[in-house]
Amino acid sequence: MVYSLGDVVITKKKHPCGCDRWVIVRVGADYKIKCEKCGRIVMLSSSEFFKSVRQKVEQDG
């Protein structure tokens, strides 16, 4: 699956704040994702990112 900036993804594990929805802020060799609820930013290697993502949220528009 192809991911791009601004995509919203759902992860397998929830963040400690209780949210499992993340916005992609950076793509490349590393992925940077931002929690929708608390705004925490996490940086993952591409292999870690692909293992942790459950699904991409389809957005209208």
Secondary structure as UniProt FT lines:
FT   TURN            5..6
FT   STRAND          8..11
FT   TURN            16..17
FT   STRAND          21..26
FT   STRAND          30..35
FT   TURN            36..38
FT   STRAND          41..45
FT   HELIX           46..52
FT   STRAND          53..56
//
